[in-house]
């Protein structure tokens, strides 16, 4: 017996018997040894509990299999042993644990990048970085542990998790070893609250967090370290003694209060000639001495070690459970923006600037987007990755609502304002998940006379300046892609006119470094020509000529250049006037950028692959044999896809009240279908969930935009809208009743500012036609009367009564322009109720109908026309398109928005008139045939005094002035 142990026994003999309790209750029986706390046994129990939790978790959805990634730099064998232990434990539980080995040569920045990838991976719920880092270059270990997302820091080493523990917030991830120690103490049955605890050691990994855990478990804690005086005296006062100092068997029996709980966190290698290995593992506590004194004691090995791994697994399962709960959450944790409407109502831009938008990254997180699914464009707008559709492919969708209008006055009746008021009411006041899905406005109207398209008053998209100007550059990408097609088209005509067949073929398929190969797009052209060859040198002369020459009939060219500015002098131009073009000039024109077929393609595409396929099918002209010439024939498809790949991602913004808004695509509503993108709607419908709403709008009146929304967009997307909101105003109905002309920039006639029920009643047929239009598609129609200051209650009542008698589901007055979402609550209530009805949506016609019959079906049902009349030119064009295989496409009627007829001067809702179709062409990529009804310009002009006179930049504040 050692002298030290003899002294220890003498000390014990002097202690009074009445103090022999466990912790505060001393033992009187000195002959009873400590109860050994088996960490191995406890860890096994915990692992079995976790295995059952994982089974339940997996039953709720396979995507919530807990995922753990163990990152290792280098290949230290001791680290390999620990990693194998962790993977074995994880596999037993059902955790998908993956070892991520990285080379010793990795740099700090490369390691940080790798951790960033894992942070963004939704299948990863826990990340640990195996320490120490075995690397060639210096790496800051603290920076690395802090690079792991706090939400995935299952080691509990992130500064944020450490800080939460320090202040008593135990909802973060607790460090595994200290947490395991606390669990062992609890499993002894000894009460921690009120006990005196001494922690020997203050390391970041064990001592310090263990002391915090004991403190928040209501123990009275003393932390001892290398500078502590009278160490033995302090430890002998401990009811609970936790040791982690890294000194083999430093704590002797004399240091321990009889009956105390002793947790030994140390693990040291001690020489031992009796062992085959020549050594054995020991703790920081002299086990043989301690077991004669302590009430409960952990062994080494088999004590704390297994618990560290078990608690690591527990943290991982907790993280996965939290992820599962977030995914199942049906209601967004939306932080709303307060709205304080002023009187009189300020200008749109004053209202927009008075509201401070929240950071768009915060909004993205609130609506369930992952960081890797969001590309930030500053702090107020972002693009959403299409990968979100794949992640949420099994998610059930919400209700789908389209906002349309009656035939508007030149001032507009507030469709976008109503849409924004509706979503603000649904989101901020009815607490529903809701997303507004809008088109991106062209800069033409912004700098012209109509103004922006962000809504108005207290129902807007913000920041409205960014919404109405460049946003994220999608329209510019469309313009660049469109003009690339135009440049390649005219260039190809030039080269075919100035080169022999052989020279043209040799330039199209050049020999480079002795090799000659077809590009993939050229192989596609060969296939279309029926030439089954892949070696350029094996084509016969006729085959080479057929491949090289498109033989474009310049009289049939349908492709035009575009610019996103109103410029009337580009409506007809001559190109190729330079002497270098060798007399190959032709007349053409510019359109505004949003009139490009590429914009329609962008809006109707369902994926990158679908967009690329549509781009390839765009017909630019016909050849001299009457066959269509496509962009794929021009060899430009891949380049277009590259220009547009980012533009296909929807843009995220917000309303004045902080609800989400998706802004994407902006096709014209007359020559194209006038709706935002299918992709934006799909993203929205997945994000809002089954109880949520996606509200979108269709351009112009229901006879134009809503008809195309249904017959073209919904036909492509397969979606069935649940309800239609029809926006009307007293002003517009009076105009259709014979009121004086409404002209922008001039005061309204007193007919519009005074009550006039007779005039209003005379204009009702227009409202009734549009109600009928919505019902023709099987949709419940909710009429929203957009209230103006001069309206009277009697006028509102007249409109409501007439709407209900015509079959509208509901008719309400909305004051969202002046009151924000609160002013559209009745509208929101009506929409909610309408969407509860059985969905009876139906399309207006089948695609097998001849093109002329489709035109007649639209004109007769949507406009009230008697028939469609075609010019000889249109008849020839329909025959050509039908012969070319385009007869089974839907029809896009291009007509004036100022009347249900083809004449903008005719108001009201006449019946039995004739719609004249002057010309017909195909937008094959977009997937519809366009019927031109009247002279529809695709290039607006500037007024005598356009809005540009008022727009300016304050160079001191950087703010835009004069924009609405």
GUDOTI-564159 format. One record per residue (C-alpha): residue in one letter; y, z, x. Coordinates in pm, whole numbers, padded with zeros to 5 digits, always signed. Last residue first. Layout:
BEGIN
AYZX/...
END
This chain:
BEGIN
X+05814-06099-04439/X+05819-06149-04058/X+06189-06099-03984/X+06135-05895-03668/X+05845-05874-03425/X+05854-05561-03214/X+05868-05557-02835/X+06109-05264-02851/X+06377-05397-02615/X+06295-05766-02646/X+06315-05757-03025/X+06127-06075-03114/X+06253-06299-03392/X+06152-06451-03723/X+06428-06515-03976/X+06498-06881-03910/X+06123-06945-03865/X+06074-06877-04236/X+06162-07236-04319/X+06507-07352-04429/X+06491-07720-04508/X+06120-07677-04571/X+05853-07740-04308/X+05573-07982-04381/X+05213-07939-04484/X+04935-08144-04321/X+04621-08191-04526/X+04810-08359-04806/X+04636-08401-05138/X+04733-08725-05314/X+04519-08730-05625/X+04163-08618-05682/X+03987-08649-05345/X+03613-08591-05388/X+03465-08414-05087/X+03088-08421-05035/X+02932-08098-04911/X+02724-07952-04628/X+02974-07809-04385/X+02816-08027-04120/X+02799-08324-04353/X+03162-08311-04462/X+03132-08633-04656/X+03396-08861-04798/X+03516-08967-05142/X+03831-09144-05255/X+04062-09178-05554/X+03890-08954-05805/X+04090-08952-06129/X+04042-08660-06366/X+04080-08769-06728/X+04212-08541-07002/X+04002-08391-07282/X+04174-08055-07298/X+04512-07918-07191/X+04533-07576-07025/X+04891-07466-06958/X+05096-07664-06711/X+05113-08032-06626/X+05344-08100-06332/X+05068-08044-06075/X+04876-08345-06208/X+04499-08344-06148/X+04446-08105-06435/X+04393-07727-06410/X+04744-07726-06264/X+04931-07615-05954/X+04625-07602-05727/X+04615-07980-05694/X+04280-08142-05638/X+03999-08166-05387/X+03667-08133-05567/X+03396-08017-05328/X+03062-08155-05443/X+02721-08013-05356/X+02492-08230-05141/X+02210-08430-05294/X+02375-08770-05253/X+02419-08736-04877/X+02121-08948-04775/X+02300-09247-04621/X+02243-09452-04938/X+02418-09179-05139/X+02711-09174-04898/X+02750-09552-04908/X+02719-09561-05286/X+02975-09281-05322/X+03212-09467-05089/X+03186-09786-05288/X+03263-09601-05614/X+03553-09419-05447/X+03705-09749-05335/X+03664-09894-05682/X+03858-09593-05816/X+03659-09328-05998/X+03726-09174-06341/X+03601-08826-06425/X+03566-08722-06788/X+03702-08518-07076/X+03864-08245-06869/X+03859-07874-06957/X+03919-07787-06591/X+03613-07576-06503/X+03353-07707-06746/X+03455-08071-06786/X+03574-08126-06431/X+03281-07945-06268/X+03012-08117-06475/X+03186-08453-06431/X+03191-08419-06054/X+02825-08321-06051/X+02745-08626-06264/X+02930-08850-06019/X+02732-08712-05724/X+02398-08775-05892/X+02217-08459-06011/X+01940-08340-05780/X+02168-08066-05646/X+02149-07866-05967/X+02465-07773-06153/X+02690-07481-06251/X+02507-07209-06060/X+02388-06894-06232/X+02475-06524-06213/X+02306-06303-06472/X+02318-05975-06277/X+02231-05693-06517/X+02535-05477-06572/X+02619-05191-06337/X+02864-05415-06152/X+03090-05426-06458/X+03111-05044-06463/X+03223-05023-06101/X+03467-05309-06155/X+03625-05135-06454/X+03666-04810-06264/X+03821-04997-05969/X+04069-05169-06202/X+04164-04834-06356/X+04205-04698-05999/X+04435-04984-05897/X+04765-04796-05887/X+04614-04514-05682/X+04507-04772-05425/X+04867-04852-05338/X+05144-04740-05573/X+05405-05019-05572/X+05183-05322-05513/X+04885-05135-05656/X+05034-05122-06005/X+04738-05263-06200/X+04715-05321-06574/X+04362-05351-06706/X+04144-05600-06894/X+03771-05546-06929/X+03448-05742-06977/X+03648-06053-07065/X+03509-06238-07367/X+03811-06424-07500/X+03893-06137-07739/X+03910-05906-07438/X+04154-06135-07259/X+04377-06181-07565/X+04403-05806-07621/X+04484-05736-07256/X+04747-06009-07240/X+04924-05892-07557/X+04910-05531-07439/X+05076-05621-07111/X+05355-05805-07290/X+05409-05508-07520/X+05425-05270-07224/X+05705-05475-07071/X+05714-05669-06747/X+06039-05681-06544/X+05906-05468-06257/X+05589-05672-06211/X+05237-05563-06299/X+04936-05756-06165/X+04728-05782-06480/X+04368-05751-06363/X+04113-05923-06585/X+03754-05813-06525/X+03514-06101-06586/X+03140-06035-06611/X+02966-06319-06426/X+02726-06569-06581/X+02868-06869-06395/X+03026-07009-06710/X+03164-06660-06773/X+03394-06695-06472/X+03524-07031-06590/X+03572-06907-06948/X+03804-06636-06820/X+03990-06909-06633/X+04028-07119-06945/X+04143-06815-07144/X+04423-06743-06897/X+04544-07101-06921/X+04523-07095-07300/X+04747-06782-07304/X+05067-06968-07213/X+05196-07001-07571/X+05141-06629-07623/X+05367-06547-07330/X+05644-06773-07458/X+05624-06599-07794/X+05610-06253-07640/X+05934-06294-07448/X+06045-05969-07283/X+06316-06032-07026/X+06291-06106-06654/X+06076-06416-06681/X+06272-06595-06950/X+06580-06482-06754/X+06508-06764-06508/X+06389-06640-06170/X+06630-06654-05877/X+06574-06929-05616/X+06391-06906-05284/X+06058-07021-05419/X+06088-07222-05742/X+05947-07125-06078/X+06018-07400-06331/X+06141-07279-06673/X+05884-07146-06916/X+05660-07369-07120/X+05370-07137-07199/X+05217-07202-06859/X+05530-07049-06699/X+05503-06753-06935/X+05142-06703-06823/X+05253-06706-06460/X+05527-06446-06510/X+05309-06209-06716/X+05073-06202-06422/X+04705-06279-06376/X+04426-06186-06139/X+04068-06247-06248/X+03818-06004-06096/X+03468-06149-06097/X+03150-05944-06103/X+02803-05909-05955/X+02813-06204-05718/X+02474-06363-05648/X+02402-06429-05283/X+02182-06717-05166/X+02421-06782-04879/X+02440-07159-04915/X+02449-07170-05296/X+02685-06874-05284/X+02929-07071-05068/X+02908-07410-05239/X+02867-07373-05615/X+02989-07015-05643/X+03277-06996-05396/X+03353-07357-05482/X+03410-07270-05849/X+03602-06959-05747/X+03838-07152-05521/X+03924-07446-05747/X+03905-07374-06119/X+03928-07002-06044/X+04283-07053-05923/X+04396-07073-05558/X+04156-06947-05290/X+03850-06730-05354/X+03861-06362-05271/X+03621-06104-05135/X+03517-05756-05241/X+03212-05598-05080/X+03103-05286-05263/X+02888-04980-05193/X+02606-04797-05369/X+02329-05006-05208/X+02470-04993-04858/X+02825-05065-04740/X+02714-05193-04397/X+02464-05452-04517/X+02702-05605-04771/X+02982-05613-04514/X+02778-05790-04248/X+02660-06044-04506/X+03015-06099-04636/X+03146-06154-04283/X+02859-06395-04210/X+02921-06598-04525/X+03274-06659-04405/X+03597-06642-04602/X+03654-06877-04891/X+03859-07189-04964/X+03577-07443-05022/X+03723-07737-04835/X+03974-08009-04932/X+04140-07778-05187/X+04082-07419-05074/X+04151-07485-04706/X+03906-07307-04477/X+04010-06973-04328/X+03744-06801-04120/X+03699-06426-04085/X+03881-06106-04164/X+03668-05801-04242/X+03867-05507-04378/X+03770-05141-04349/X+03946-04861-04541/X+04228-04675-04365/X+04475-04641-04653/X+04702-04924-04540/X+04391-05140-04502/X+04190-05193-04187/X+04083-05456-03932/X+03747-05592-03816/X+03706-05956-03715/X+03389-06152-03788/X+03188-06310-03503/X+03157-06688-03528/X+03476-06728-03321/X+03292-06588-03020/X+03041-06874-03014/X+03301-07136-03106/X+03393-07300-02776/X+03033-07283-02653/X+02905-07428-02980/X+03149-07716-02948/X+03027-07791-02596/X+02669-07796-02717/X+02747-08041-02997/X+02952-08290-02792/X+02707-08568-02713/X+02888-08822-02933/X+02563-08883-03120/X+02548-08507-03182/X+02900-08529-03325/X+02757-08769-03579/X+02777-09141-03649/X+02658-09231-03998/X+02488-09568-04052/X+02679-09854-04216/X+02557-10121-03973/X+02897-10129-03800/X+02874-09760-03733/X+03000-09491-03967/X+03249-09221-03876/X+03282-08856-03769/X+02977-08717-03949/X+02911-08352-03869/X+02536-08296-03827/X+02549-08148-03474/X+02807-07891-03580/X+02579-07786-03865/X+02287-07732-03625/X+02505-07534-03387/X+02632-07318-03674/X+02278-07255-03799/X+02165-07153-03451/X+02463-06922-03410/X+02388-06765-03747/X+02462-06794-04120/X+02715-07076-04102/X+02932-07143-04407/X+03269-07018-04279/X+03233-07166-03932/X+03126-07499-04079/X+03430-07493-04308/X+03652-07433-04007/X+03473-07713-03823/X+03557-07944-04110/X+03917-07909-04002/X+04164-07822-04278/X+04231-07484-04115/X+04386-07664-03818/X+04654-07850-04014/X+04576-08218-04026/X+04688-08487-03784/X+04685-08856-03858/X+04537-09190-03758/X+04646-09545-03689/X+04472-09730-03410/X+04536-09840-03054/X+04288-10012-02826/X+04547-10230-02652/X+04418-10166-02303/X+04429-09784-02324/X+04606-09766-01986/X+04903-09948-02135/X+04971-09636-02344/X+04986-09690-02722/X+04639-09544-02783/X+04733-09342-03090/X+04943-09435-03391/X+05061-09165-03626/X+05052-09069-03992/X+05084-08717-04124/X+05200-08603-03781/X+05567-08619-03879/X+05511-08354-04146/X+05445-08079-03892/X+05331-07744-04036/X+05164-07567-03744/X+04798-07496-03667/X+04728-07832-03502/X+04456-08081-03589/X+04315-08418-03481/X+04141-08629-03740/X+03782-08737-03800/X+03700-08970-04088/X+03662-09295-03893/X+03545-09570-04129/X+03792-09843-04026/X+03701-09779-03660/X+03347-09904-03719/X+03168-09724-03435/X+02924-09929-03231/X+02743-09616-03104/X+02633-09801-02790/X+02442-09635-02507/X+02110-09565-02681/X+02089-09902-02855/X+02181-10074-02528/X+01918-09881-02334/X+01655-09965-02595/X+01751-10333-02591/X+01735-10336-02208/X+01399-10157-02202/X+01392-09786-02126/X+01162-09675-01844/X+01426-09576-01589/X+01573-09306-01813/X+01237-09121-01823/X+01199-08922-02148/X+01064-09186-02385/X+00974-09187-02754/X+01253-09413-02876/X+01275-09373-03255/X+01655-09392-03254/X+01676-09032-03381/X+01442-08932-03098/X+01661-09106-02841/X+01962-08920-02977/X+01780-08587-02941/X+01692-08676-02581/X+02062-08732-02517/X+02138-08381-02646/X+01876-08236-02412/X+02026-08415-02108/X+01845-08726-01990/X+01747-08740-01626/X+01809-08956-01318/X+01727-08831-00973/X+01821-08975-00632/X+02077-08708-00561/X+02239-08781-00897/X+02157-09107-01076/X+02384-09139-01375/X+02270-09145-01739/X+02587-09212-01940/X+02742-09403-01649/X+02434-09619-01601/X+02412-09687-01975/X+02776-09800-01995/X+02742-10023-01689/X+02428-10184-01828/X+02568-10240-02177/X+02889-10390-02037/X+03208-10188-02032/X+03558-10200-02188/X+03493-10170-02562/X+03216-09910-02522/X+03443-09706-02297/X+03734-09710-02540/X+03526-09624-02847/X+03369-09338-02651/X+03714-09209-02553/X+03827-09220-02913/X+03534-09007-03026/X+03537-08777-02723/X+03904-08692-02778/X+03853-08638-03150/X+03550-08414-03092/X+03747-08213-02835/X+04028-08194-03089/X+03806-08018-03339/X+03672-07774-03079/X+04021-07683-02958/X+04147-07643-03316/X+03851-07423-03410/X+03906-07206-03101/X+04275-07175-03191/X+04175-07068-03541/X+03949-06798-03398/X+04213-06660-03158/X+04160-06286-03210/X+04447-06235-03458/X+04686-06516-03362/X+04952-06458-03628/X+04918-06322-03980/X+04670-06041-03907/X+04851-05945-03588/X+05179-05907-03774/X+05010-05730-04066/X+04878-05444-03857/X+04744-05371-04111/X+04595-05530-04422/X+04800-05461-04732/X+04820-05292-05070/X+05135-05077-05060/X+05368-05376-05093/X+05188-05695-05007/X+04863-05866-04926/X+04788-05977-04571/X+04838-06346-04648/X+05165-06418-04478/X+05467-06618-04582/X+05477-06903-04828/X+05777-07070-04662/X+05681-07215-04328/X+05623-07003-04019/X+05347-06802-04184/X+05249-07099-04401/X+05152-07301-04092/X+05018-07004-03896/X+04700-07024-04099/X+04566-06713-04264/X+04228-06558-04177/X+04018-06537-04491/X+03939-06198-04636/X+03642-05965-04687/X+03746-05622-04815/X+03483-05358-04745/X+03382-05069-04968/X+03183-04749-04937/X+03287-04554-05245/X+03512-04250-05253/X+03673-04342-05587/X+04024-04279-05452/X+04026-04394-05088/X+03745-04647-05092/X+03741-04791-05443/X+04118-04767-05488/X+04190-04908-05144/X+03938-05183-05212/X+04108-05272-05541/X+04461-05260-05400/X+04354-05491-05119/X+04202-05739-05361/X+04505-05717-05586/X+04740-05789-05296/X+04515-06076-05192/X+04521-06222-05542/X+04892-06159-05587/X+05019-06413-05838/X+05151-06677-05599/X+05517-06775-05569/X+05447-07143-05646/X+05315-07024-05983/X+04942-06975-06000/X+04662-07125-06211/X+04467-06808-06292/X+04325-06607-06009/X+04008-06514-05826/X+03864-06195-05679/X+03491-06206-05606/X+03275-05893-05618/X+02939-05833-05448/X+02764-05502-05508/X+02573-05340-05222/X+02291-05455-04998/X+01953-05313-04904/X+01902-05260-04533/X+01591-05424-04384/X+01794-05667-04173/X+02024-05388-04052/X+01957-05425-03679/X+01935-05803-03708/X+02260-05823-03899/X+02429-05592-03648/X+02334-05840-03374/X+02605-06071-03509/X+02852-05875-03300/X+03165-05748-03469/X+03505-05842-03331/X+03784-05591-03302/X+04133-05508-03419/X+04377-05218-03385/X+04312-05067-03041/X+04325-05376-02822/X+04080-05653-02899/X+03767-05437-02901/X+03423-05591-02902/X+03199-05392-03139/X+02821-05414-03171/X+02762-05233-02840/X+02951-04931-02975/X+02724-04909-03281/X+02865-04982-03625/X+02809-04731-03905/X+03128-04746-04110/X+03282-04445-03936/X+03197-04579-03589/X+03386-04901-03653/X+03679-04705-03794/X+03694-04494-03478/X+03680-04803-03256/X+03964-04952-03464/X+04193-04667-03365/X+04367-04545-03676/X+04659-04742-03812/X+05001-04571-03819/X+05175-04654-04145/X+05552-04700-04143/X+05504-05035-03975/X+05313-05180-04269/X+05563-05052-04523/X+05856-05194-04329/X+05667-05524-04290/X+05606-05553-04660/X+05965-05478-04751/X+06048-05141-04904/X+05951-05032-05258/X+06253-04862-05417/X+06121-04603-05409/X+05876-04493-05140/X+05497-04477-05161/X+05345-04200-04946/X+05000-04314-04835/X+04776-04090-04626/X+04526-04270-04401/X+04163-04199-04482/X+03908-04066-04236/X+03585-04220-04357/X+03266-04021-04314/X+03078-04308-04482/X+02854-04227-04775/X+02491-04337-04782/X+02372-04158-04471/X+02024-04286-04397/X+02124-04426-04059/X+02308-04108-03969/X+02005-03899-04066/X+01778-04116-03853/X+02012-04082-03556/X+02018-03705-03605/X+01640-03699-03617/X+01624-03904-03298/X+01853-03657-03121/X+01650-03360-03246/X+01330-03529-03127/X+01484-03578-02783/X+01612-03219-02768/X+01263-03093-02855/X+01108-03308-02581/X+01344-03157-02326/X+01260-02818-02472/X+00891-02877-02403/X+00958-02998-02047/X+01157-02688-01962/X+00900-02471-02140/X+00621-02591-01910/X+00816-02460-01608/X+00925-02122-01753/X+00583-01961-01733/X+00272-02138-01614/X+00336-02124-01241/X+00475-01870-01185/X+00409-01601-01444/X+00649-01480-01713/X+00669-01106-01771/X+00683-00874-02071/X+00701-00492-02061/X+00791-00487-01698/X+00672-00215-01462/X+00322-00284-01333/X+00366-00660-01384/X+00669-00651-01161/X+00482-00542-00852/X+00222-00816-00861/X+00473-01075-00975/X+00726-01027-00700/X+01007-01211-00879/X+01175-01527-00745/X+00863-01720-00831/X+00555-01813-00633/X+00365-02136-00573/X+00090-02135-00313/X+00036-02260+00041/X-00228-02369+00291/X-00349-02646+00059/X-00699-02500+00056/X-00552-02165-00028/X-00643-01848+00161/X-00395-01927+00438/X-00104-01883+00201/X+00241-02012+00294/X+00490-01977+00007/X+00630-02265-00198/X+00899-02161-00443/X+00954-02183-00816/X+01212-01952-00967/X+01284-01914-01336/X+01123-01570-01368/X+01188-01412-01709/X+01144-01035-01710/X+01145-00843-02038/X+01201-00477-01961/X+00944-00205-02025/X+01031-00012-01711/X+01367-00123-01571/X+01311-00362-01286/X+01461-00357-00939/X+01196-00115-00806/X+00928-00372-00897/X+01067-00619-00652/X+01303-00913-00705/X+01308-01129-00394/X+00966-01284-00454/X+01068-01619-00305/X+01447-01676-00301/X+01565-01959-00531/X+01806-01746-00735/X+01692-01783-01094/X+01607-01446-01247/X+01640-01338-01609/X+01618-00966-01671/X+01621-00841-02030/X+01651-00469-02098/X+01854-00461-01781/X+01980-00135-01628/X+01748-00169-01325/X+01914-00503-01248/X+02249-00334-01194/X+02115-00067-00960/X+01926-00322-00759/X+02233-00541-00709/X+02458-00265-00585/X+02722-00524-00492/X+02732-00878-00627/X+02837-01139-00372/X+02513-01339-00387/X+02514-01348-00766/X+02485-01123-01068/X+02577-01210-01426/X+02597-00922-01674/X+02532-00990-02042/X+02550-00775-02352/X+02315-00958-02587/X+02450-01111-02907/X+02247-01434-02904/X+02577-01598-02808/X+02574-01387-02490/X+02212-01472-02418/X+02290-01843-02446/X+02596-01807-02225/X+02402-01616-01958/X+02133-01886-01963/X+02403-02153-01923/X+02533-01982-01607/X+02199-01900-01450/X+01996-02215-01507/X+02142-02560-01430/X+02495-02469-01329/X+02368-02196-01101/X+02484-01839-01156/X+02194-01628-01031/X+02042-01300-01152/X+02111-01277-01522/X+02120-00923-01655/X+02078-00859-02025/X+02154-00535-02208/X+02013-00562-02560/X+02239-00545-02867/X+02095-00862-03020/X+01796-00975-02816/X+01529-00804-03025/X+01191-00818-02853/X+00934-01016-03053/X+00795-01170-02736/X+00855-01517-02888/X+01230-01461-02874/X+01219-01409-02498/X+01017-01727-02450/X+01265-01921-02664/X+01555-01790-02459/X+01384-01903-02140/X+01320-02248-02287/X+01685-02276-02377/X+01777-02179-02020/X+01539-02447-01883/X+01634-02723-02127/X+02013-02717-02123/X+02129-02705-02487/X+02226-03028-02662/X+02526-02985-02890/X+02517-02784-03209/X+02530-02453-03020/X+02909-02421-03037/X+02954-02081-02875/X+03258-02160-02664/X+03062-02199-02339/X+02786-02394-02515/X+03036-02653-02631/X+03170-02678-02277/X+02826-02741-02134/X+02767-03011-02394/X+03100-03172-02305/X+03036-03140-01932/X+02708-03326-01975/X+02407-03129-01851/X+02218-03071-02177/X+01908-03251-02046/X+01889-03431-02381/X+02222-03597-02309/X+02189-03865-02578/X+02481-03763-02802/X+02677-03649-02496/X+02648-04011-02370/X+02521-04015-02012/X+02809-04086-01776/X+02866-03711-01732/X+02532-03681-01555/X+02635-03966-01324/X+02978-03827-01249/X+02817-03496-01153/X+02570-03674-00926/X+02847-03850-00733/X+02660-04126-00551/X+02670-04177-00174/X+02476-04488-00063/X+02110-04507+00038/X+01978-04330-00271/X+01721-04071-00372/X+01915-03905-00654/X+01801-03545-00689/X+01756-03537-00980/X+01596-03745-01252/X+01857-03887-01484/X+01771-03805-01842/X+01846-04014-02148/X+01752-03936-02507/X+01781-04128-02831/X+01718-04481-02708/X+01638-04736-02978/X+02009-04774-03061/X+02079-04901-02707/X+02448-04847-02626/X+02394-04538-02410/X+02110-04718-02234/X+02337-05008-02141/X+02609-04769-02021/X+02352-04585-01810/X+02273-04912-01637/X+02641-04981-01577/X+02686-04633-01427/X+02394-04699-01192/X+02551-05027-01084/X+02885-04854-01024/X+02721-04581-00816/X+02537-04830-00599/X+02165-04906-00605/X+01996-04941-00266/X+01740-04669-00343/X+01601-04899-00612/X+01591-04810-00981/X+01290-04695-01182/X+01340-04665-01560/X+01037-04468-01687/X+00996-04513-02060/X+00919-04241-02313/X+00841-04353-02668/X+00796-04010-02821/X+00473-03952-03014/X+00417-03588-02916/X+00128-03656-02680/X+00321-03948-02528/X+00624-03728-02463/X+00414-03466-02283/X+00254-03729-02060/X+00590-03896-01993/X+00743-03564-01892/X+00456-03471-01660/X+00459-03816-01499/X+00833-03779-01440/X+00786-03441-01274/X+00522-03578-01036/X+00735-03884-00955/X+01026-03655-00872/X+00809-03471-00618/X+00704-03809-00479/X+01060-03925-00419/X+01089-04288-00526/X+01446-04409-00536/X+01680-04363-00830/X+01497-04248-01140/X+01612-04290-01499/X+01389-04134-01763/X+01449-04303-02099/X+01343-04129-02419/X+01306-04299-02759/X+01215-04113-03077/X+01051-04357-03320/X+01331-04406-03568/X+01297-04781-03606/X+00962-04727-03772/X+01123-04573-04079/X+01079-04250-04278/X+00712-04219-04184/X+00816-04222-03821/X+01019-03907-03876/X+00735-03728-04052/X+00495-03810-03768/X+00768-03713-03520/X+00808-03371-03684/X+00430-03315-03668/X+00428-03396-03297/X+00723-03163-03248/X+00530-02870-03390/X+00236-02958-03164/X+00468-02976-02865/X+00617-02638-02954/X+00272-02477-02973/X+00176-02628-02637/X+00501-02503-02486/X+00421-02151-02610/X+00077-02163-02450/X+00199-02298-02117/X+00493-02061-02117/X+00244-01776-02124/X+00437-01452-02147/X+00216-01199-01969/X+00222-00857-02132/X+00301-00617-01857/X+00042-00369-01727/X-00052-00042-01899/X-00104+00250-01656/X+00247+00378-01692/X+00190+00476-02058/X+00511+00639-02173/X+00687+00310-02234/X+01059+00298-02300/X+01228+00173-02618/X+01568+00022-02530/X+01384-00268-02374/X+01030-00155-02456/X+01039+00224-02440/X+00951+00481-02170/X+01269+00689-02177/X+01096+00995-02322/X+00872+01013-02014/X+01157+01105-01782/X+01198+00897-01463/X+01102+01086-01140/X+00752+00932-01124/X+00897+00583-01139/X+01106+00645-00830/X+00804+00770-00644/X+00611+00457-00738/X+00891+00234-00602/X+00898+00427-00274/X+00526+00363-00237/X+00588-00005-00309/X+00840-00029-00026/X+00610+00155+00213/X+00339-00100+00143/X+00000+00000+00000/
END
